[in-house]
Amino acid sequence: MLDFVYQSGWGAFGVLLLFQIPFLVVFLTIVFRKAYVNTAPSAISDSSVARWRSSWLALAIALFLIINLASIKFFPAVYSARAAASGVAVTDVTVDAQSWYYDMSAQEFEAGKPVRFNAQSLDTVHGFAVYHPDGHILFTMMLIPGVGRSSLIYTFDEPGTYKVRCLEYCGMSHHEMSDEIIVTASAS
Amino acid sequence: MSMASTMVASVPVFGRMFKLEGEPELHDINAWPAAMIMASFIWFSVAVLLGISMPLTQMLGLDASLFYTAVTAHGAAMAFPYVFQLMMGVGLHRAAGCLGKPLTGWLPAAAFWCMNIGGILFTIAILMGLKISYAVMYPLPIVGVETGQWSMTSVVIGFTGIAGILLTVILLYPVLTIKLMFFGKEREELVLSRRTLGDPGMLGMAMAAFVLLIMGMPLLIVASAVLLALYHIIPFAWVGWATDPLVFQFVFYIFAHNLMEAMAIMVISAVYATLPLYLADGTRKLYSTKAANLALWILLLTSVTSFFHHFYTMFPALPSALSYHGNIMSWGTAIGAAITIFTVAMTIIKHGLRPEAGIMAVLMGFTLYILDGASAIVTSNVAFSFQLHGTMWQAGHTMAVLIAMSMMWMGVLLHHYPVLTGRVLDPMRGKWFVILFTVGAIGVSYAFLAAGAAGMPRRFASWNQEGWMIYGYLILFFGLCLALSMVIFLIDVSKARRIGEGVVASPPKAAPAE
């Protein structure tokens, strides 16, 4: 469940709707009713208002905390550190991005084995986004030239052909800057 | 007549919409705002056509360069000569009317000309081939020259245009606002509704001016250094510090992020000022001035350093601690937004609402602004950012915040229009403008966000992959709703009747504006 929420793209859309739909329903109802149905002042005691305000803020803060705390294990810095500390051998790959292609030291990996992507740009700002075969983004990296390599460790779970795309606008052939990664079934 | 009012009167079509026919003694606060507002709608008309052309180039399979031309020109026109200039015009009119000080002299003129000449120069550069997107991804402009994508001349012209725009946004507008607030003598006949800095309707204006001035100054210094080198006034070797890509990206986003936050603080301030004027019981008070001011302070303090969320995916070049800081501060802005929502909703519940076009536009713009705020905080979470950064989600966020602010400012403009021009608008056309704008804005926002969730890249001239074109059709449909709403708005202002010419005024009388 949490994997879907934090790693599918559509999970983010679901969290978005969790915030937006209650706001839309409640706020637009208030505006519509007080503008068109009953515009008379409402007699609400100050103590009621104070209770509502406290409950509203408590709900907002609780939601914010839950969503952010639950996301921590999905931070790339966290899962990269966990993979590095696990004792499993990590395959190091260097990625050099340049207008409009990638030069990768390896492009074929085994499912279930962690891969450390060390990526840099050699000219302008580029992206290195890896897409799951079903089309959602697994992770993306922003590569600014001259700042060293961005790095994260990712473990592919499923065999297949994974698309790589640049997500930072980099000129007239930006949309053609792509490549592929092949993930094979685990040998063990 | 002043130079500004003469210029407005002489511009075909758009001049008729904003020419001054009201009380002559108010021309000192009306003329330059009218010129800025008129110019902003000229830019917006162009930006809408460019916006619609983007999905069309994809559907018709046209050359990618057309798409990137439209992306760059549309983004630049929307963010600066349209939304910022509209905000500048309406905001300065509000400030001058609240403080009773004239908007005359070289400063408003310089702000107007630098913005519009800057915008024209940047557009010329884009037509010459410079396609760098409105968010300058330095060193792309130079790499583009080296790889033969565009000429050095287009870069020099483009950077000159950008410098003009930045001069207005970072220096001239804030200085003008600060001058109005803290210097000069009040003229009694110019006071439309006196307000002090303790009033949330003015506090946000002051905050926005200082944020732009302080947070924009590093970019202005870097951009000035680069421009001097481009004109060979100083050698390039002297500006190595300014042309470092990392330095440029950081100063750009410290400015760009805080520009959006400053504009948001300012427009929320305008909402706080306008809402009480449309309460059904005539109380003209917010539910809580203290809560409103507290929300503005929280928004200010949390937003200033939340810009790190633009760089999460650079890990470890951006240390984790700064990522977490950006994450926490970004979600902190939502606490300010939660207090704002409560204040606005409780004010309406307690006092009722007069449903006129101006305040309904303000409230629908506010609704979109809050919806967009939710999309902003979601993508500001570090984990989500690694799936959403660089996708249409972020393009949708940028677009929605600009549209939301534009709608709120247009609502405030509908309120100010009678005192600004001496003419009144048609309530029915106003109602249809609000309905269509709301449907178009919310629809196009969801289309972008869904496209981002599906992994569709932003600024990407190849929508015929992975089934993404469906989002293109939705963007086009709702974009056309937005365009139609603007046509109705522009017809409304062009057919506005002079006060007293037998139409029911909305709002009921021309003055006061506040």
Boltz contact constraints between the chains, C-beta under 6 A:
constraints:
  - contact:
      token1: [A, 6]
      token2: [B, 383]
      max_distance: 6.0
  - contact:
      token1: [A, 9]
      token2: [B, 387]
      max_distance: 6.0
  - contact:
      token1: [A, 9]
      token2: [B, 453]
      max_distance: 6.0
  - contact:
      token1: [A, 9]
      token2: [B, 455]
      max_distance: 6.0
  - contact:
      token1: [A, 10]
      token2: [B, 453]
      max_distance: 6.0
  - contact:
      token1: [A, 12]
      token2: [B, 378]
      max_distance: 6.0
  - contact:
      token1: [A, 12]
      token2: [B, 384]
      max_distance: 6.0
  - contact:
      token1: [A, 12]
      token2: [B, 388]
      max_distance: 6.0
  - contact:
      token1: [A, 13]
      token2: [B, 453]
      max_distance: 6.0
  - contact:
      token1: [A, 15]
      token2: [B, 378]
      max_distance: 6.0
  - contact:
      token1: [A, 16]
      token2: [B, 374]
      max_distance: 6.0
  - contact:
      token1: [A, 16]
      token2: [B, 375]
      max_distance: 6.0
  - contact:
      token1: [A, 16]
      token2: [B, 378]
      max_distance: 6.0
  - contact:
      token1: [A, 19]
      token2: [B, 374]
      max_distance: 6.0
  - contact:
      token1: [A, 20]
      token2: [B, 371]
      max_distance: 6.0
  - contact:
      token1: [A, 20]
      token2: [B, 374]
      max_distance: 6.0
  - contact:
      token1: [A, 23]
      token2: [B, 370]
      max_distance: 6.0
  - contact:
      token1: [A, 30]
      token2: [B, 345]
      max_distance: 6.0
  - contact:
      token1: [A, 30]
      token2: [B, 348]
      max_distance: 6.0
  - contact:
      token1: [A, 30]
      token2: [B, 349]
      max_distance: 6.0
  - contact:
      token1: [A, 31]
      token2: [B, 363]
      max_distance: 6.0
  - contact:
      token1: [A, 34]
      token2: [B, 348]
      max_distance: 6.0
  - contact:
      token1: [A, 34]
      token2: [B, 352]
      max_distance: 6.0
  - contact:
      token1: [A, 34]
      token2: [B, 353]
      max_distance: 6.0
  - contact:
      token1: [A, 35]
      token2: [B, 353]
      max_distance: 6.0
  - contact:
      token1: [A, 35]
      token2: [B, 355]
      max_distance: 6.0
  - contact:
      token1: [A, 39]
      token2: [B, 280]
      max_distance: 6.0
  - contact:
      token1: [A, 39]
      token2: [B, 352]
      max_distance: 6.0
  - contact:
      token1: [A, 40]
      token2: [B, 352]
      max_distance: 6.0
  - contact:
      token1: [A, 41]
      token2: [B, 281]
      max_distance: 6.0
  - contact:
      token1: [A, 41]
      token2: [B, 351]
      max_distance: 6.0
  - contact:
      token1: [A, 41]
      token2: [B, 352]
      max_distance: 6.0
  - contact:
      token1: [A, 42]
      token2: [B, 349]
      max_distance: 6.0
  - contact:
      token1: [A, 42]
      token2: [B, 350]
      max_distance: 6.0
  - contact:
      token1: [A, 53]
      token2: [B, 342]
      max_distance: 6.0
  - contact:
      token1: [A, 56]
      token2: [B, 342]
      max_distance: 6.0
  - contact:
      token1: [A, 60]
      token2: [B, 338]
      max_distance: 6.0
  - contact:
      token1: [A, 64]
      token2: [B, 331]
      max_distance: 6.0
  - contact:
      token1: [A, 71]
      token2: [B, 381]
      max_distance: 6.0
  - contact:
      token1: [A, 71]
      token2: [B, 383]
      max_distance: 6.0
  - contact:
      token1: [A, 74]
      token2: [B, 383]
      max_distance: 6.0
  - contact:
      token1: [A, 75]
      token2: [B, 382]
      max_distance: 6.0
  - contact:
      token1: [A, 75]
      token2: [B, 383]
      max_distance: 6.0
  - contact:
      token1: [A, 76]
      token2: [B, 386]
      max_distance: 6.0
  - contact:
      token1: [A, 77]
      token2: [B, 315]
      max_distance: 6.0
  - contact:
      token1: [A, 77]
      token2: [B, 320]
      max_distance: 6.0
  - contact:
      token1: [A, 123]
      token2: [B, 143]
      max_distance: 6.0
  - contact:
      token1: [A, 124]
      token2: [B, 139]
      max_distance: 6.0
  - contact:
      token1: [A, 124]
      token2: [B, 140]
      max_distance: 6.0
  - contact:
      token1: [A, 124]
      token2: [B, 143]
      max_distance: 6.0
  - contact:
      token1: [A, 125]
      token2: [B, 137]
      max_distance: 6.0
  - contact:
      token1: [A, 127]
      token2: [B, 390]
      max_distance: 6.0
  - contact:
      token1: [A, 135]
      token2: [B, 455]
      max_distance: 6.0
  - contact:
      token1: [A, 135]
      token2: [B, 466]
      max_distance: 6.0
  - contact:
      token1: [A, 136]
      token2: [B, 455]
      max_distance: 6.0
  - contact:
      token1: [A, 137]
      token2: [B, 387]
      max_distance: 6.0
  - contact:
      token1: [A, 137]
      token2: [B, 455]
      max_distance: 6.0
  - contact:
      token1: [A, 139]
      token2: [B, 386]
      max_distance: 6.0
  - contact:
      token1: [A, 140]
      token2: [B, 313]
      max_distance: 6.0
  - contact:
      token1: [A, 140]
      token2: [B, 389]
      max_distance: 6.0
  - contact:
      token1: [A, 140]
      token2: [B, 390]
      max_distance: 6.0
  - contact:
      token1: [A, 141]
      token2: [B, 313]
      max_distance: 6.0
  - contact:
      token1: [A, 142]
      token2: [B, 313]
      max_distance: 6.0
  - contact:
      token1: [A, 142]
      token2: [B, 314]
      max_distance: 6.0
  - contact:
      token1: [A, 144]
      token2: [B, 245]
      max_distance: 6.0
  - contact:
      token1: [A, 144]
      token2: [B, 246]
      max_distance: 6.0
  - contact:
      token1: [A, 144]
      token2: [B, 249]
      max_distance: 6.0
  - contact:
      token1: [A, 145]
      token2: [B, 245]
      max_distance: 6.0
  - contact:
      token1: [A, 146]
      token2: [B, 245]
      max_distance: 6.0
  - contact:
      token1: [A, 147]
      token2: [B, 246]
      max_distance: 6.0
  - contact:
      token1: [A, 147]
      token2: [B, 317]
      max_distance: 6.0
  - contact:
      token1: [A, 148]
      token2: [B, 317]
      max_distance: 6.0
  - contact:
      token1: [A, 150]
      token2: [B, 314]
      max_distance: 6.0
  - contact:
      token1: [A, 150]
      token2: [B, 317]
      max_distance: 6.0
  - contact:
      token1: [A, 151]
      token2: [B, 316]
      max_distance: 6.0
  - contact:
      token1: [A, 167]
      token2: [B, 390]
      max_distance: 6.0
  - contact:
      token1: [A, 167]
      token2: [B, 457]
      max_distance: 6.0
  - contact:
      token1: [A, 168]
      token2: [B, 390]
      max_distance: 6.0
  - contact:
      token1: [A, 169]
      token2: [B, 133]
      max_distance: 6.0
  - contact:
      token1: [A, 169]
      token2: [B, 459]
      max_distance: 6.0
  - contact:
      token1: [A, 171]
      token2: [B, 144]
      max_distance: 6.0
  - contact:
      token1: [A, 171]
      token2: [B, 149]
      max_distance: 6.0
  - contact:
      token1: [A, 172]
      token2: [B, 149]
      max_distance: 6.0
  - contact:
      token1: [A, 175]
      token2: [B, 460]
      max_distance: 6.0
  - contact:
      token1: [A, 175]
      token2: [B, 461]
      max_distance: 6.0
  - contact:
      token1: [A, 175]
      token2: [B, 462]
      max_distance: 6.0
